[in-house]
Amino acid sequence: MLKVFLVEDESIIRETLRDTVPWAQQGYQFAGEAGDGEMALPLIRQTRPDVLITDIRMPFMDGLDLSRLVLQEFPEMKVIILSGYDDFEYARQAIDIGVTQYLLKPITKNTLLNVLQEVREKIEEERAQRNYMAKFHNEAQEYDQFARKNFFERMVSGRMTIQQIYEAAGKLDLDLRAECYTIAFFSMPPEGSGGADLYSESAARIRDVLMEYFLKYPEYILLRWNLTTYALLIKGSADRMEGQIRQCVAAVQGCYETYDSNLDWYVAVGKPTRRLSALSGCYEEVSRLWAYRYILPRQHVLTEETVGGLTGTGSNSSLAQLDASKFSPQILTGVMQSAGAEEVPGFVSEFLLGLTDALDSKPFCNYLMLSVRFTATEFVASLGIPQQTFLDGLDCLDMVGQQITAQDLKTYLTELLMKAVQLRDKASSSQSKGLLGQAVAYIDAHFTEEKLSLNTVAREVNISSNYLSAVFSQEKGRTFIEYVTAKRMERARELLKTTDLRSGEVAAAVGYHDPHYFSFLFKKTQGCTPRDYRARHGGRQK
């Protein structure tokens, strides 16, 4: 129910309107009254009505001044002015201010009721449009990450000027205005015990809850980095930044602990900066810290302080003495299982940083090189790839047994791990095309069902929603929601041209329960309303 506030200096008129208008029947709650604008303003600020009815000539503060102040603070409020003066200048000023209706006294009850109905319908229509726009943007934000990732990569590369950053952000509807910034990475679960490509109810729930949380707050700009990693640009005031970082960590931790406490979770956060131009350094720091989820699997929050001496900047190194856990084959296997190819060089740098004290030993270096080779070969074999396919073309194998430098060792490890990851991705891509074909077939058969979603399709073909979303966008060149919407709009166009179904019936036939949202989406994607489309293409009118 909408709230209405009445301002009228003549008490008889005010009381008559208050007591005789059937407010509830018209969909309104009478929220308050005042005898002049000065008394009304604080009450309006307190009650925040949807509609203000005010006389134009009052002592202390007239209706125009009151309307001007109110609409500056509450631009969505509707103002109805009552005037006993048939003066064009008053009407002109009211129009300039943004008043919704200008009524001349004496006003009949029926006239006011009709205006109240028109204003209520206008408010409901505007709210519906805002809700539809929010839903449209949320869907686009949730599934369409390519443009954002591309922008983010260019921004943190340091190749964009500040002006270029703001211009590109504007095109993506991203508000980067803030006093302070930082970057965080957080993990998405490898959904299912068999790997990241299997469907898991708990993992899907974690993904949905975290995305809903971070998309809800303007301080967080979210984008998918790869299958198991999401990136956040955190922005805000300098004095609130630490609190926002804590909230980010708590959100990830709480979500995992609530829905599947057996899954590992990680958050890496860089040091805040006051300059957008300094985000490239922040990104380098976060990327380095992110590698430590393999090296320190029990350390869930990865910062310069928690990682310590391994980054070369911390004050308390927990790994000052070399031990076997520093170069465990499990660390390397973890990297080959889930790291992106772009992560490998950074991981190798941090991995070797923890072994600095031992790298002067030739026997240790040779042992490490053989250990990496055997671990990588075993991993590739687990993918069904012949050993020789992996070893062919690896020139770095000639380094074994030679006197090598730390840089040589870095090159060796990077080349082996990189090839293993590339072979993994190739095998995964071949498999994913078959799974994607099943998913697309299911979508094509069920796109007219209202409950069709990324999760339902993922469940049907037994792959994770996160994996399906990423593979779908990569292989089809459009997001899941874009594909489904295009299918529905194609079917809607056909029905509008060849049948006499009403717009609401067409909406239901293509999977939209809300006919108004269907009309909004049709106009947004097709450039015209369903009615206009039917008229232009000779469809049957009804």
C-alpha positions, 0 to 999 in steps of 0.5 A: 500500500502506498503512503500519502502525506497531505499539506494544506493550510486551510484546516477545513479542506485538510480535514475534509480530504483526510476524512472523506477520501477512501484512501485504503480503497484507492491503495493508499495509507494516510501517513500524515498531515501538516498545515504548512511546508515548514512543519511538513518537511521534517514529517515527510523526511520521517514518514517518506511517503510515496505521494505528497499532496500540497497546497501551492500558497501557504505561510512560512513555506509554500508548496512550490518550495516544499516540492522543490526540496522534497524532490531533491531528496526523494526524486521518486516521490510523486507530488500533486499540487492543489492551487486556487490560482489559474496562473500559467507561471505557477504551472510552469514552475511546477512542471520545471520542478517535476510535479506529477499533477497540478489541480485547480481548486475547487477539486471534486472528489471524483477528480481527486480519486481519478488522479490518485488512481493514475498516480498509483498506476504510474508508481506501480509501473515505474517500480515494475520497470525498475525491478525488471531492469534490476532482474535483467542486469542481475542475470547479465551480471551473473552469467556474462563475465567475459567483458568484465574479465577482459576489462579487468585484465587490461586494467591490471596490466597497467596498459590503460590510462585513468581516462581509458579505465573510466571510459571502459568502465562506463560502457560496462556500467561499472562505477569505479568511483571510490577512495580506496581499492584492493583486489581479492581472489576467492575459491569456488569448489571443485564440484564433486568428488570426481573433479570440477566437472561433476554436479554437486548440490552443495557446490552449486548452492555455494556458488549461488549464495556467494554470487548473490551476496557479492552482486548485492553490494556495490562495494564489490565488483565480481567476475569469474577468473577461471573455473575455480576462482572468482576475482573481486575488486573491492572499493570504498572509503579508506576507513571502511576498507579493512571491514569490507575485507573482513566481510569478504573473508567471512562471507566465503568462510561462512558459506563453505562451513554452512553448505559443505565444511569438507571442502577447502576454501581460500581467499587471497587479498592484496594491500589496499591502494588509493590509486586505480593506476596502482591496481596492477601492483595489487594484482601481482601481489594477489596472484603471488599470494594465490599460489600459496593455496597449494603450498600452504593448504591449511592457510585459508586466508592468504595475505602478506601477513598470514603467508609470512616470510615465503613472500619475501616481505613477511616478518615471521617465516614459518618455513625457515627450515627446509622440510619435505612438505615444502616440495611434496608431490601433492603440491605439484599434483594439486597445481596440475589438477586445478591451476590455470596455465597463467598461474603456473609461472607465479606458482613456480616462483613462490614454490622455489622461494621456499626452497632457496636455502637448498638450491645451492645443492646440485644433488637436491636440484637433480632430485627435485627435477626428477621428482617433478618429472615423475609426478607430472608424468604420473598425472598425465598418465591418469588422464589417459595420455601416453607418457611419450606424448608428454615428454616429446618436445620438452627440451628442458629434460636435458638439464637433468644432471647438469650444473644449473642456476636457479633460473634454469630450475625455474624454466624446467619446472615451468615447462613441465607443469605448463605442458601438463596443464595444457594437456589436461585442458585439451583433454578436458575440452574434448570431453566438455564438447560432448557434455556441452552437446548434451546440455544444448540438446536439453536446453533446446527441448526445454527452453519454453519451461519457466523453471529452466535454469543453469542449475537444472541443466547442469543437474540433468547432464551431471556436470557442475553449474560453474563448469557448464557456465564457463564451457558454455560461454567459451564454446558457444560465444554467448552466455547460458542466459543469452542463449536461452533468451535468444531461443525464447525470443525466436519462438516469441517472434514466430508466435506473434507472426503466425498466431493470434495469441495475446502477448501474455499467452505468448509469454507463457508459451515461451517460458515467462510467467510474468507477461510484463517482464516478457514485454520488457525483455522483448523490447530490450532485446528486439528493439520494439514491443510485442504489439509493434512487432506483430503490426510490422510483420503482418501478424494476426491482431487480437 
